[in-house]
Amino acid sequence: MNLVLLRDDDFPALDPTGDRITLRGRRLQQLRQVLNAQVGDTLKVGLLNGLMGEGRILAINEELAELQVSFSQPPPAKLPLTLILAMPRPKMFRRILQHCATLGVPDIILLNSYRVEKSFWQTPFLQPAQVEDNLLLGLEQARDTVMPRVRIEKRFKPFVEDDLPTIVAGSLGLVAHPGDYPACPRQVSQNVTLAIGPEGGWIPYELEKLAEAGLQPVQMGDRILRVETAVTALIGRLF
């Protein structure tokens, strides 16, 4: 945990100065067991969807930690990227959410595809609380405070025909797919809309519809990548 993320309810209601926070649960255990934090230590802190700053530990024990905090720094800039992702396997999904938050992806759209198993949409990891928990882990790693937006689209054709052209407008639209396509560009300096398919790739019909909506097919070479590897590799190449 490189940043302690704080919410409004971490501030005691009776604190007249508004600069004291109380931590319990997972964050407290991280302070005690991982960081070995002691009274007087100074930590990086941030308000969820707000500024970052520092917190000085005033007290810490098995039940709680009390910190005095101040905020003055803006969070790091997000990538100019909208990521459209065919719903991954549940075991992979958690890691991908964390990676996306760490890398600075601001908008994630989870899309259905022919090769996405119906059971993937039933995973408890799609519950809002689970999604948020994994995004928070990514933000803490990167020292960021701004929560990525996650949108779920279970109907491929209506989304691609009705919504995707508007999303792509004004950006460089790309769809990653193995084959005889141009190489994915490097170090672009504009907004990007990037679609990454499921393991096995998009079917021809889906690739055609994505192209009609404004996404140009690109490839990353001869190697076939796992989805989580492709996400990290493509974002690193683009930005």
N, C-alpha and C positions, 0 to 999 in steps of 0.2 A: 504494500500500500504506500504509494509515493505521495498521495494527497488524501487528507481526511475530508470527505465531502459532508457538508452539513445541511440540514433542513431547518425550516422555521421552528419546528417543534423541539429542536435541540436547545433552544434558548428558553430558560425558565421564565414563566410569565411574570414573576415578581422581581426580575432583575431590572433595577432602575437605570443601569447604564447601557444595557443591550450588548455587552461585550463578554458575557459569560455563557459557556455552553456546557452541557452535561452529556457524556457518552456512556452508552451501555451496549451490551450485546456484541455483535461481530466486530464492530470497530474498537470496542474496549479490548477484546481478546487480541486483536491485531496489535494494538499499542503495547500490551503487556507481554504477549508471547513471541511476537515476531520482531517488533522494534525495541523491546526491552526498555520502554520509555520510563523515565523517572521524573519526579517533581523538579521543575526548573527547565526541563527540555523544551526546545522550540520546534514546532512541526509546521509543515506546509498544510494549509487548510483552504477550503473553498466553499462558497455558498452554491448550492445546486442551482444551475442556470443563472449564476451571478458572478461576483468578483472573487478573486483569490487573495490570500494573505498569509498571516502567520498566527499560530496559537501557542501560547505558553502554558505548560501543565502546572496547575495550581495544586491539584490533589489527584491521586490515583490509587485505587485499591481493587479488590476482587469484584466489587459491586458497580463502581462507576469511576469515570475520570472527569475532572472539572478543568476547563481550559479558559484562559482569557484570550480573546481573538480580536484581530483587526484585519480589514480588507482594503486593498488599494490597487491590486493588479487585475487587468482584464485577462480572461482565459485565452489560450492560443486560438488562432484562426482555424476555422474548419476548412476542409477541402471543398473546392467548387464541384461537388460530385453528388449525383443522385444514383444510388446503386439499386438496380432491379435484380433480385436474386430468386431463382427458382427454389422453392422451399427445400432446404437441405435435410439430410437425415438428422433425427433429433440429437444423437450424440455429437454430431458435428456442429449443429445449429448453435449451441451454447458458446462454443469457442469462436465461431464466426461473429456472433454478436459482440463478444469481448474484443476481438481483433478490430472490428469496424469502429467501435467506440475509441479504441486506443489510437487508431490511425487518423481519426478526425472526420469520419464520414457523417454528414449531417442528416441525410435522408436515406432510409432503407425501405424498399418495397418488396415484400414477399409475395411471389407470384406462383400460381399453379402452373403445371406443365404436364404433358402426357406421361412423362417418365417419373413424375412425383407420385409416390405411393399415397393412397388415401389416408393410410394410418399416420403419415407424417403430420397431418393437420390435427391429429388428436393428441399430440404430445402435450404433457403438462408444461413443457418449457415455453409454450406459446401463451400461457396465461400472463396477463399484464404484469403481475408482481414478479414472475420469473424472468420475463423479458427485461424489466427494469433492473433487477438484481444483477444480471449479466452485463448490462450496459454500464452500470455503476462500477463494476470491477474493471472494465476497460477504461473508464474515465479516471479512476484512481491510479491506474498504472501510468497513464499519459499525463497526469496533472492537468486535467481539463474539468470543467464544471457543467458544460452545456450538453444536456441529454439529447442524443439523436432521436429523430422522429421515425417511428416504425409503422408502416401501413401494410395491411394484409389484403391481398386480392386473390380470391379463390376462383374467379372466373376469368380465364385467359382472354378469350375473344372480346368480350365487352370492354375490358380494361385496355387492351392493345388498340382497339378501334376507336374507342370514345375518349379515353383519358391520356394515353401515351403520347399522341402527337402534340398535345399542349405541353406536356412535361418536357419533351425533347426540344421544343421550339426555343431557339436562341442558344442552344448548346451543341456540342459535338456528340452525336449519337453513335454509340458503338455496341455491338453484340459480340461477345466472345464465343468462338466456335472453331473447333479443329477443322482443317481443310485447306484448300487452295485459295486462301484469302490474303489480303494485304496484312502485313505485320502490324500489331498494335502500336500506335504511335508512342513516342517518348516525350516526357517533360512538356506536356501541353500547357498553354497559358490561357485557357478558356474554360467555361463551364462544360462539364461532361455528364452525359447520361449513359451509364454502362449497364448492360444486361449480361448476367452470367447464368448459364443453364444448369440443369441437374447433372449428376453423374450419368454418363451416356450421351449428354448433349441434348440440344433442342431437336425435335423432329423437323423434317423439311417444311411442313405446314407452318409451324411456329416460327421458324427462321424467316420464312417468306412474309408472314404477318408483321414481325418485328422490323423487317427491312422496309415494308410499306409505311410503317409508322415513323421512319426516319433513322433507324439504327443500322449502321454499316457493319457487316460482318468483318471481324478481324481475328487473327490467330496469334498464338504465342510460341509457335515452333512445332516440332514433331512430337514432343512429349505430351502425353495425356495426363493432366493434372487432377488431383482431387479438388473438390470445390473450395475447401478452405485454403489450399495452396494457391489456387487460381485467384482467389480474392486478394490475398496479400501480394502476389506477384504482379497482378494487373495494376493495382493501385500504386505499388512502388514504381512500376514502369511509367505510368501516366503522370505521376506527380513527383 
